[in-house]
Amino acid sequence: MTVKVIGAGLAGSEAAWQLAQRGLEVELYEMKPHKMTPAHHSVDFAELVCSNSLRGDRLENAVGLLKEELRRCGSLILSCAEATRVEAGGCLAVDRQGFSRMVTEKIRSHSGIRVVEEEVTQVPEGPVIIATGPLTSDALSRAISEYFGQTGYLHFFDAAAPLVTAESIDMNLAWWQSRYDRGTPDYINCAMDKEQYLAFVQELSTAQEAEVHGFEDRNVFEGCMPVEVMARRGIDTLRFGPLKPVGLTDPRTGKEPYAVVQLRQDNAAKSVFNLVGFQTHLKFGEQKRVFSMIPALENAEFVRYGVMHQNTFLQSPKLLDRYYADRRNPLVAFAGQMTGVEGYVESTASGYLAAVAMAAKVQGRPLPDFPRTTAIGALGLYISDESIENFQPMNVNFSIIQPLEKRIRKKAEKNLAIAMRSLETIDQLVAGEL
C-alpha cells in the first residue's frame, strides 16, 4: 500500500523517511520549485526559513531531551543536523544549506520514496499525512478548512531574522564568547552601553514596519516575537530578552556590558551570521538603518533581511488524536507546525510519531505507546488535549511531561531525572522494534 505525504518540510521529510524505513511505498508531494512562498529561498527539502538553530542540546533542557529521543529513534532530521553541525555553544545549530541539501539527497535516493513535484489542492483519501506547514498554500488551506467544516484553522504570525556577512562585522568592537564560557566561544558579541542601547530602542520601536495583512501585536507567537514588538513593550524588555548581557564579559572593559547583541554562524564556512533573536517585519531600508546602529554592525552587509509571514495551525484538540490523526478518520493525519507544535525539533517529532503510527495502522500492528513520561508522547498528548480552552502553539517543555513521583528540589537535577526516565522508556520502545 502507498502512503502519501504532503509537504517536504521537516515534518514531512521525517514522516516520509520513517514510513519508507518500515517497508512502505511513499509518495512525497512537494510544490517547490514550481510554486514558492515569500519565506522560501531554496528548492531543497526541510528548508529552515527562520533560525538555523535547533536550540539547546543539554538533557536538562526539554528540547535537548526531545532531540535525544529522536536520535535514539533513528530520526533522519537529527542525523542530518548532526552531520552538518556548526558551533553554537550549548545549542545544536546547522549549516542551513548543507543541512537541507543532505535531507534532500537522502530522501531522493531512498528506493521506497517517490517525489512528486506538484501542488496538492484537496485533502487526499488516506492513508495520508499532511505536513504542509505554517505556509500551506491558499488552495490546500481552504480544502483543509472545508474538510474540517470551516472550524479547523487559526493563525499567528512568524518572523525570520536578518543575515550579515562575517567580513562586514567590525571585530575591533566585537568579540567571540559563549555565554558563561560554555564550550567553545561560538558567538560574536556586540556590546552596547546605556546611551547606545536607549537610542537603539527608541529608533527600533518607532521604525516603519512592512505591510502585513491582518498583523496585530497580540497575534504574534511569544516564542518568535519580532524585535520591534519587544522594543515597544518596555525600555528594558530587550535587555532581559535577546540582548541580555549576563554571562558575557567585554574584553575592552573587563565588565559585563549594559546590553549585548549576539551573532551566530549560519553556515559551515562561517561567512554568514544571523542576528540572534532579531526576527522582524520592518521594512528592509529600516532594518539597514536601525540595525546599523549596533556597534560593530555600522557597515554590515545584509545578505538577507528579516521577513514576516502568517502561520496557520489547526484547532488540534478538537480535531486530532495523540497520533496527530483525524479523530474521525485515523488514516488521515497531520504533522508539523500546522498541528500546533512550535519549533523545528517539535515539528520533526510530530512527523515521526504520525509516521510510525500510520505505518502500524497500515501494516496491522499495535500502535506505539509513547507515554506522557516521554517528550514525544507529551507533545502528542498536548495537541490532542480536549480540555484546553484557548489552544496556542507550544514548544516542548517539562510542564507538559509527567512529573516525577519523588520530589527533587534543584531544577537541573529534577529535569535530568525526568530525562533519564524518558530515555529508558524510549530505549525499551526501540528494543521492541518500534
VENCOR-V167586 format. One record per residue. N is the residue number from 1. RES is the residue in three letters. PHI is phi in degrees with one decimal (* if undefined). PSI is psi in whole degrees, -180 to 180 (* if undefined). Layout:
[[N	RES	PHI	PSI] [N	RES	PHI	PSI]]
This chain:
[[1	MET	*	140] [2	THR	-95.1	134] [3	VAL	-107.4	129] [4	LYS	-89.2	139] [5	VAL	-123.5	125] [6	ILE	-105.0	113] [7	GLY	105.7	127] [8	ALA	-111.2	42] [9	GLY	-81.3	-157] [10	LEU	-62.3	-50] [11	ALA	-67.1	-45] [12	GLY	-66.5	-41] [13	SER	-63.9	-44] [14	GLU	-62.5	-44] [15	ALA	-63.0	-46] [16	ALA	-60.7	-43] [17	TRP	-62.6	-47] [18	GLN	-65.2	-38] [19	LEU	-64.4	-46] [20	ALA	-66.2	-36] [21	GLN	-64.3	-21] [22	ARG	-97.9	16] [23	GLY	86.7	9] [24	LEU	-92.5	149] [25	GLU	-81.6	133] [26	VAL	-124.2	134] [27	GLU	-108.7	114] [28	LEU	-101.7	114] [29	TYR	-95.5	130] [30	GLU	-141.4	126] [31	MET	-78.3	-20] [32	LYS	-71.7	149] [33	PRO	-88.5	0] [34	HIS	-68.1	-29] [35	LYS	-138.6	124] [36	MET	-115.6	160] [37	THR	-106.5	165] [38	PRO	-59.4	-24] [39	ALA	-88.7	-11] [40	HIS	-92.1	139] [41	HIS	-125.4	-9] [42	SER	-129.6	152] [43	VAL	-88.4	-6] [44	ASP	-73.5	162] [45	PHE	-78.7	166] [46	ALA	51.7	43] [47	GLU	-70.4	133] [48	LEU	-91.6	103] [49	VAL	-86.5	-15] [50	CYS	-111.3	-115] [51	SER	-74.3	161] [52	ASN	-97.5	11] [53	SER	-102.7	135] [54	LEU	-95.6	17] [55	ARG	71.0	-165] [56	GLY	-56.2	149] [57	ASP	-120.3	10] [58	ARG	-93.6	146] [59	LEU	-67.1	-21] [60	GLU	-73.0	-6] [61	ASN	-107.8	135] [62	ALA	-60.2	-40] [63	VAL	-71.7	-28] [64	GLY	-65.7	-40] [65	LEU	-63.5	-45] [66	LEU	-59.9	-41] [67	LYS	-62.8	-43] [68	GLU	-66.7	-37] [69	GLU	-59.3	-46] [70	LEU	-66.8	-37] [71	ARG	-57.4	-48] [72	ARG	-69.0	-21] [73	CYS	-91.2	4] [74	GLY	79.2	38] [75	SER	-66.9	130] [76	LEU	-64.5	-47] [77	ILE	-61.1	-43] [78	LEU	-68.5	-37] [79	SER	-66.8	-39] [80	CYS	-70.5	-35] [81	ALA	-64.8	-43] [82	GLU	-63.8	-38] [83	ALA	-71.2	-23] [84	THR	-115.9	24] [85	ARG	-63.9	141] [86	VAL	-120.2	156] [87	GLU	-67.8	133] [88	ALA	-155.0	43] [89	GLY	62.4	-127] [90	GLY	-88.3	12] [91	CYS	-106.8	160] [92	LEU	-100.2	102] [93	ALA	-114.3	155] [94	VAL	-129.8	159] [95	ASP	-69.8	111] [96	ARG	-53.5	-53] [97	GLN	-71.6	-41] [98	GLY	-62.8	-39] [99	PHE	-63.2	-53] [100	SER	-62.9	-38] [101	ARG	-63.3	-41] [102	MET	-67.1	-43] [103	VAL	-58.9	-45] [104	THR	-60.6	-46] [105	GLU	-62.9	-41] [106	LYS	-63.4	-45] [107	ILE	-65.2	-50] [108	ARG	-66.7	-26] [109	SER	-91.2	-5] [110	HIS	-77.5	127] [111	SER	-65.6	-21] [112	GLY	-91.4	0] [113	ILE	-119.3	126] [114	ARG	-110.7	122] [115	VAL	-88.3	129] [116	VAL	-115.9	115] [117	GLU	-91.7	83] [118	GLU	-159.0	156] [119	GLU	-80.8	134] [120	VAL	-96.5	128] [121	THR	-115.9	-1] [122	GLN	-134.2	156] [123	VAL	-75.2	114] [124	PRO	-71.6	163] [125	GLU	-69.8	150] [126	GLY	-72.2	166] [127	PRO	-78.8	131] [128	VAL	-150.6	145] [129	ILE	-121.0	119] [130	ILE	-97.6	117] [131	ALA	-135.2	53] [132	THR	-84.7	0] [133	GLY	75.8	-173] [134	PRO	-72.3	-11] [135	LEU	-111.4	38] [136	THR	-55.1	138] [137	SER	-60.8	156] [138	ASP	-59.2	-42] [139	ALA	-64.4	-48] [140	LEU	-69.7	-35] [141	SER	-60.1	-44] [142	ARG	-64.2	-40] [143	ALA	-64.7	-41] [144	ILE	-66.5	-40] [145	SER	-61.7	-43] [146	GLU	-67.1	-37] [147	TYR	-60.0	-39] [148	PHE	-93.8	6] [149	GLY	83.4	34] [150	GLN	71.0	2] [151	THR	-112.8	8] [152	GLY	-86.2	-19] [153	TYR	-109.9	144] [154	LEU	-126.4	-178] [155	HIS	-154.7	157] [156	PHE	-144.1	180] [157	PHE	-115.2	141] [158	ASP	-123.2	155] [159	ALA	-141.3	149] [160	ALA	-114.4	148] [161	ALA	-85.8	154] [162	PRO	-76.6	161] [163	LEU	-119.1	142] [164	VAL	-127.9	157] [165	THR	-78.8	146] [166	ALA	-63.9	-39] [167	GLU	-68.7	-16] [168	SER	-92.5	-1] [169	ILE	-85.2	130] [170	ASP	-80.6	99] [171	MET	-77.5	-2] [172	ASN	-73.1	-22] [173	LEU	-109.3	-13] [174	ALA	-115.6	168] [175	TRP	-150.5	159] [176	TRP	-88.1	131] [177	GLN	-171.9	142] [178	SER	-97.3	149] [179	ARG	-58.6	133] [180	TYR	61.0	16] [181	ASP	58.0	33] [182	ARG	-77.5	128] [183	GLY	66.1	-153] [184	THR	-81.8	157] [185	PRO	-74.6	95] [186	ASP	-103.3	-6] [187	TYR	-114.1	143] [188	ILE	-89.9	128] [189	ASN	-112.2	133] [190	CYS	-118.5	107] [191	ALA	-80.2	152] [192	MET	-128.8	136] [193	ASP	-84.7	178] [194	LYS	-61.1	-44] [195	GLU	-63.3	-45] [196	GLN	-63.3	-42] [197	TYR	-64.4	-47] [198	LEU	-62.6	-40] [199	ALA	-65.3	-40] [200	PHE	-64.0	-47] [201	VAL	-62.6	-39] [202	GLN	-61.1	-48] [203	GLU	-68.7	-39] [204	LEU	-65.5	-41] [205	SER	-73.2	-17] [206	THR	-112.9	3] [207	ALA	-67.2	156] [208	GLN	-78.5	132] [209	GLU	-94.3	151] [210	ALA	-71.4	152] [211	GLU	-73.0	124] [212	VAL	-129.2	116] [213	HIS	-57.0	123] [214	GLY	82.7	6] [215	PHE	-72.0	133] [216	GLU	-141.5	147] [217	ASP	-53.9	-37] [218	ARG	-68.9	-16] [219	ASN	-88.2	-4] [220	VAL	-78.9	127] [221	PHE	-65.4	129] [222	GLU	-58.1	-31] [223	GLY	-76.3	-10] [224	CYS	-136.1	45] [225	MET	-68.2	126] [226	PRO	-56.4	141] [227	VAL	-62.9	-33] [228	GLU	-70.1	-31] [229	VAL	-67.7	-42] [230	MET	-61.3	-40] [231	ALA	-61.7	-35] [232	ARG	-76.6	-13] [233	ARG	-84.8	-7] [234	GLY	153.3	150] [235	ILE	-61.7	-31] [236	ASP	-102.2	3] [237	THR	-57.1	-44] [238	LEU	-68.3	-34] [239	ARG	-69.3	-21] [240	PHE	-104.4	8] [241	GLY	-121.3	-124] [242	PRO	-66.4	-18] [243	LEU	-102.1	19] [244	LYS	-66.1	138] [245	PRO	-95.0	-5] [246	VAL	-60.7	140] [247	GLY	80.7	8] [248	LEU	-124.8	146] [249	THR	-131.2	122] [250	ASP	-72.8	117] [251	PRO	-64.2	-19] [252	ARG	-75.6	-28] [253	THR	-115.9	-20] [254	GLY	74.4	13] [255	LYS	-126.3	165] [256	GLU	-71.1	129] [257	PRO	-69.6	170] [258	TYR	-71.8	-40] [259	ALA	-154.4	155] [260	VAL	-140.6	131] [261	VAL	-97.9	127] [262	GLN	-104.1	143] [263	LEU	-117.8	135] [264	ARG	-119.8	137] [265	GLN	-60.2	141] [266	ASP	-109.9	-9] [267	ASN	-145.2	165] [268	ALA	-65.1	-29] [269	ALA	-76.2	-6] [270	LYS	56.8	35] [271	SER	-99.3	-15] [272	VAL	-131.1	137] [273	PHE	-129.3	147] [274	ASN	-108.7	151] [275	LEU	-81.9	108] [276	VAL	-63.3	125] [277	GLY	79.4	10] [278	PHE	-101.9	40] [279	GLN	-59.7	139] [280	THR	-157.2	157] [281	HIS	-130.1	33] [282	LEU	-69.3	156] [283	LYS	-59.3	149] [284	PHE	-58.1	-42] [285	GLY	-63.0	-36] [286	GLU	-69.6	-36] [287	GLN	-60.7	-45] [288	LYS	-61.4	-44] [289	ARG	-66.8	-50] [290	VAL	-77.0	-43] [291	PHE	-71.5	-20] [292	SER	-73.9	-8] [293	MET	-76.0	-14] [294	ILE	-71.0	125] [295	PRO	-52.8	137] [296	ALA	84.7	-9] [297	LEU	-116.7	16] [298	GLU	-57.8	-37] [299	ASN	-113.5	28] [300	ALA	-63.5	140] [301	GLU	-98.8	116] [302	PHE	-89.3	118] [303	VAL	-93.2	-16] [304	ARG	-154.9	130] [305	TYR	-87.9	159] [306	GLY	-67.0	150] [307	VAL	-132.9	158] [308	MET	-123.5	135] [309	HIS	-146.3	157] [310	GLN	-82.7	134] [311	ASN	-104.8	142] [312	THR	-119.8	137] [313	PHE	-144.3	159] [314	LEU	-83.4	157] [315	GLN	-80.1	67] [316	SER	-56.1	-42] [317	PRO	-57.1	-28] [318	LYS	-86.2	-17] [319	LEU	-118.2	-34] [320	LEU	-114.5	155] [321	ASP	-95.6	-174] [322	ARG	-68.2	-11] [323	TYR	-104.2	16] [324	TYR	68.0	20] [325	ALA	-100.8	151] [326	ASP	-56.8	127] [327	ARG	-60.8	-27] [328	ARG	-84.8	-30] [329	ASN	-140.8	96] [330	PRO	-65.4	-9] [331	LEU	-93.9	6] [332	VAL	-118.0	110] [333	ALA	-122.5	163] [334	PHE	-127.9	162] [335	ALA	-157.1	160] [336	GLY	90.0	-166] [337	GLN	-62.9	-22] [338	MET	-65.4	-15] [339	THR	-89.5	-8] [340	GLY	100.8	6] [341	VAL	-85.2	143] [342	GLU	-120.0	126] [343	GLY	117.2	154] [344	TYR	-59.8	-48] [345	VAL	-70.0	-39] [346	GLU	-63.9	-40] [347	SER	-62.1	-43] [348	THR	-59.3	-44] [349	ALA	-62.2	-39] [350	SER	-67.5	-40] [351	GLY	-63.5	-39] [352	TYR	-62.5	-52] [353	LEU	-67.2	-40] [354	ALA	-60.7	-37] [355	ALA	-73.2	-47] [356	VAL	-66.6	-32] [357	ALA	-70.5	-42] [358	MET	-63.1	-42] [359	ALA	-60.0	-42] [360	ALA	-63.0	-42] [361	LYS	-63.2	-48] [362	VAL	-65.8	-37] [363	GLN	-90.9	2] [364	GLY	72.9	29] [365	ARG	-104.8	162] [366	PRO	-63.1	146] [367	LEU	-67.8	142] [368	PRO	-68.2	140] [369	ASP	-103.4	94] [370	PHE	-93.0	103] [371	PRO	-76.1	174] [372	ARG	-67.5	-11] [373	THR	-75.1	-11] [374	THR	-105.6	154] [375	ALA	-69.8	-39] [376	ILE	-60.3	-47] [377	GLY	-67.3	-39] [378	ALA	-63.6	-38] [379	LEU	-64.2	-45] [380	GLY	-62.3	-37] [381	LEU	-73.3	-31] [382	TYR	-66.5	-49] [383	ILE	-71.1	-14] [384	SER	-109.1	12] [385	ASP	-79.4	104] [386	GLU	-68.6	-12] [387	SER	-80.8	-11] [388	ILE	-73.4	124] [389	GLU	-88.8	-44] [390	ASN	-116.1	80] [391	PHE	-69.0	129] [392	GLN	-134.8	151] [393	PRO	-56.9	145] [394	MET	-143.2	138] [395	ASN	-75.8	158] [396	VAL	-63.8	142] [397	ASN	-156.5	161] [398	PHE	-68.6	-17] [399	SER	-69.9	-22] [400	ILE	-94.3	-7] [401	ILE	-91.0	143] [402	GLN	-57.7	128] [403	PRO	-69.4	164] [404	LEU	-70.7	154] [405	GLU	-74.2	-31] [406	LYS	-100.2	153] [407	ARG	-90.8	132] [408	ILE	-123.5	123] [409	ARG	-71.5	-44] [410	LYS	-76.6	128] [411	LYS	-59.7	-47] [412	ALA	-62.7	-41] [413	GLU	-67.3	-39] [414	LYS	-64.2	-47] [415	ASN	-62.9	-39] [416	LEU	-65.7	-39] [417	ALA	-65.0	-40] [418	ILE	-62.1	-42] [419	ALA	-63.4	-44] [420	MET	-65.5	-38] [421	ARG	-62.0	-44] [422	SER	-62.7	-46] [423	LEU	-66.3	-29] [424	GLU	-64.5	-41] [425	THR	-66.4	-43] [426	ILE	-60.6	-44] [427	ASP	-61.1	-37] [428	GLN	-66.2	-40] [429	LEU	-65.7	-44] [430	VAL	-65.1	-41] [431	ALA	-63.5	-28] [432	GLY	-83.8	21] [433	GLU	58.4	56] [434	LEU	-56.7	*]]
